[in-house]
Every structure is written in C-alpha cells, then in structure tokens.
Amino acid sequence: MFIDRHQELSFLDSLLTREHPGPAQLVLLYGRRRVGKTELLLHWARNCGVDFTYWAAVRENPTMQRNRLFARLLNTSEESAPAHRSWSSLWDAVAGLLGNKKHVLILDELPYAAEADPAMLSALQHAWDQHFQHSNLIIILCGSHVRVMETLLSRQSPLFGRMTAQWHLGPLPFSSLQEFFPKWTVEERVAAYAIVGGIPAYLNWLNPAHSLTDNIRKVILSPGGMFLAEPAFLLYDEVRELKNYMAVLKAIGVGHHTLNEISGHSFLPSTAVNAYLSTLQELRLVERRLPVTVRPGERGKSRSGHYHLNDAYFRFYFHFLAPFQDNPLLNAEQILERVQKDLRAFIGVTAFEELCRQWVVAQGRDGKLKFTPTAVGSYWSKRVQVDVVAIDWDNKELLLGECKWGMDKIDRQVARDLINEKTSKLLLDLPEMGKGWKVQCVLFGRKGFTDAAKNEMHDTGGLCIDMKQIARVLEKVEL
C-alpha cells in the first residue's frame, strides 16, 4: 500500500521534463532509514513511463558491486555480465550501453559503494562530465546515511556542483494516518502519531485491526520485535561509541534538556556531550529549540536552547521503554501499565502541542488568522511557559496558545490564566516590555470547553479550538 507523497512524486515527475541545464539529471534523494525512500523511488519508476534500473549497494567488494550493477543494466544474471576492474571502466560501458536513450538509473544505499571504493565518486564525477550530462540519463543517488549523503553537496565532494536537484525525504504528515488506520478515532491517531510519528515502516508494523493498546502490548513490547531493537539499529551504522550516544538520548528522553543536565544525567563530560549532540542534530534525531521570541539574527548566539528528541519513536522509546530495558524483573504487562499511566500526559506535550502548532501554521498560510506569522513555536523562561506562540516582528503581533489533552473540558480559570498571567509575563520578556504589541489568545482542547471558558475567550477576541477543528484543517476531512 503506497500512501501520500504527492509532493515528492510531483518533484520526481518534473525530472522527466526538465530542459535546463539539460535533460540529464543528477539527483540526490536521502533520508533516515524506514522513511520510505526505496518504496517511493520504485513506485515512481514503475509508473513514470520510462525504462529504469534499480540497484542497491551492499557491503561487498567493489568488483562484485560493479558486477551486480552492470547485470541489472543488461537485465541478465551476474554470471553472464562482464566484469569491470574499475568504476571508470563500468561508467564508460554504461555510457555506451545507454547512448542517448531516456533512462532512469537509481543508485540506492550509495554510501556502501563509496565506502568500499572511495574512487567510486570520482569516477562518477568524471563520467558525468564526459558522458552523462550530455545524455538523457536521470541518475538518482539515494542513501540512508544522512551525514554521508549531505557531504556529497559539499565542496570537498567530487560531485560538488554537479547535482541538478536534491530532496530530503521526511516523515509522512499526520493526515496520512487516516489511510493506515481508517477505523481508528482521531484521538487514537493522535496517540499513534505521538508514538511512531509519520515513519511509514513503523506505521505498517502496527496492526490497524487491533486497538492501540493491543499494538503496544503485542507489537511494540513484543520480545524479539523490531521496535525494541530499533534505536540501537538506527544508530549502529551512523556512530561510534554507541553506548555514549544512547546515554545522551536516554537523558533527553527522561526530561533533561540543557547541556549541563544531559551531561550530569549521562555521566559524560559536557565537551563530549556537546560533540554527541552535534552529531545527533546532523542525523536529525535531536533538535535544539529556542523560544520563538528570539529574533532570527540572535538565534545563533542565544544560550536559551533546549535539546529535544526530534523523532517521535525515539521520544516514546527513551521516555517509556529504555529505562526498563535492563530490568529482567519487569514483563511486558508491567511496562504497559506504566505506559498507560503516563501516556496521556506524554501525548499532550508531544504530538498534541505539535499538531496545534501545525494548525496555526496552516491557518496562517491560508490567511485565516488575524495576522500571518513569520515564526511559530513555543516559549519558555524563568517566569512562564507557553505551549504555542506565533509571532510577526514587523507588525508586533502575537498569538499565544494553551494546549490541554485532558479528559475534561477546559474551564474559565485556564482561559484567565492564559489571557492575564501568561500573556503579561511573556510580554515582559519582549523589547520595551511588550509595549504596542497586539495579542490573540487561543485555547486548544481535546474535549472542548465550558461555556464560561468560551465566553471568557470570546470577550477578549480569543479562540477555542477543539480536536475536531484541528483535524478538519490537518486531515482535511469533516468529522
């Protein structure tokens, strides 16, 4: 089942009709493991109407890699394909074989080939300059080693300046979960989004015929299952000192977000932790967040940064599962009991807040807010924390939002706290103590609002947005 990826497919389709700098294309498509790169490329290639060859490098010697690739191009067995002693020889043969035919060549898991023979990239660069850039060949370089793939764009890479397009493939949007779990309620889909995010492989591992609780019990907590081994598996190919990286991730997962806190909890020196965090950010597993009110020109030098896990399953795993992985006395039912106890709060501060911010972005983009935000995020200081903040510096406009994933309707006191307390404390941290700023407040509630809360918000020009309204915008369906 192939789901969504409309933008990505449109991008790939555009490669077939580009005429500048020529019909030939050298494209980089990369992203973390499990995000669906291979599935996307094969789905597109099978339906694009152009002959294609798909080859995935594996960890073997370069001669065997070349032999498998040329056999694929010839559509013959590896035993029948002629051997090539170098990549240069292979690319010359490919150029002669394809001539000026329209053809798509997908080179997957490229880092394995470059690792086996560093001359591979130089040979490809020479072949591109001499043969392929003047042809009708579309070459797509694909890989899961994010850092390695991004170095192909750097000045140190033999392919620097040759790429004609690039695409970093991210997770699927929340709206895609409707197709994976059509019989689940929107609240169940939000919970699933909090646990596995939009990673297609993880969504496929869950069973839509079972409840979310049964999936946690039977799939995620299953001994020997992929979920429990996944974080170490993803990191294994990317980093050395795996135990230290896992220690840093565990520290963030249980709620330590500053450099000093992470260092203290992981029992690692701050200089080492800083280096580990830098690598984890490159891998897009960790992000450094700043209060959205930090001006763009000041973000690089701000010391207000907090480190958060950027991957939904990593957040779930290191919050709920990692602390108990080494405890043989706990069985799956006991861990499930602990998950169920804290899951509601976890969903509230992860997926629900994220979806509320996405709602603000979507409404702002569609011109349905009082102003168009230039930045959307959250805010924290010693005085106050605000879940959702949208800002327009030029026109001094703010939107402040409070998110509640509880089982009760939001009452008047929550509205008053946002309108009076939180707003005034945040304004104190703005230039000139927020003088001249216009503020709109928004309550985001899972179960709706009391009449008193609605009246309080209405009287001040605020909004009350429930989960159904969020879903209408993000899932584009009527509930």
Buried (B, 14 or more C-beta within 10 A) or exposed (E): EBBBBEEBBEBBEEBBEBEEEEBBBBBBBBBBBBBBBBBBBBBBBEEBEBEBBBBBBEEEEBBEBBBBBBBBBBEEEBEEBEEBEBBBBBBBBBBEEBEEEBBBBBBBBBBBBBBBBEBBBBBBBBBBEEBBBBBBBBBBBBBBBBBBBBBBBEEEBBBEEBBBBBBBBBBBBBBBBBBBBEEBEBBBBBBBBBBBBBBBBBBBBBEBEEEBBEBBBBBBBBEEEBBBEBBEEBBEEBBEBEEBBBBBBBBBBEEBBEBEBBBBBBEBEEEBBEBBBEBBBEBBBBBBBBBBBBEEEEBEEEEBBBBBBBBBBBBBBBBBBBBBBEEEEBEBEEBBEBBEEEBBEBBBBBBBBBBBBBBBBBBBEEEEBEBBBBBBBBBBBEEBEBBBBBBBBEEBBBBBBBBBBEEEBBBBEBBBEBBEEBBBBBBEBBEEEBEEBEBBBBBBBBBBBBEBBBEBBEEBEBBBBBBEBBBBBBBEEEE
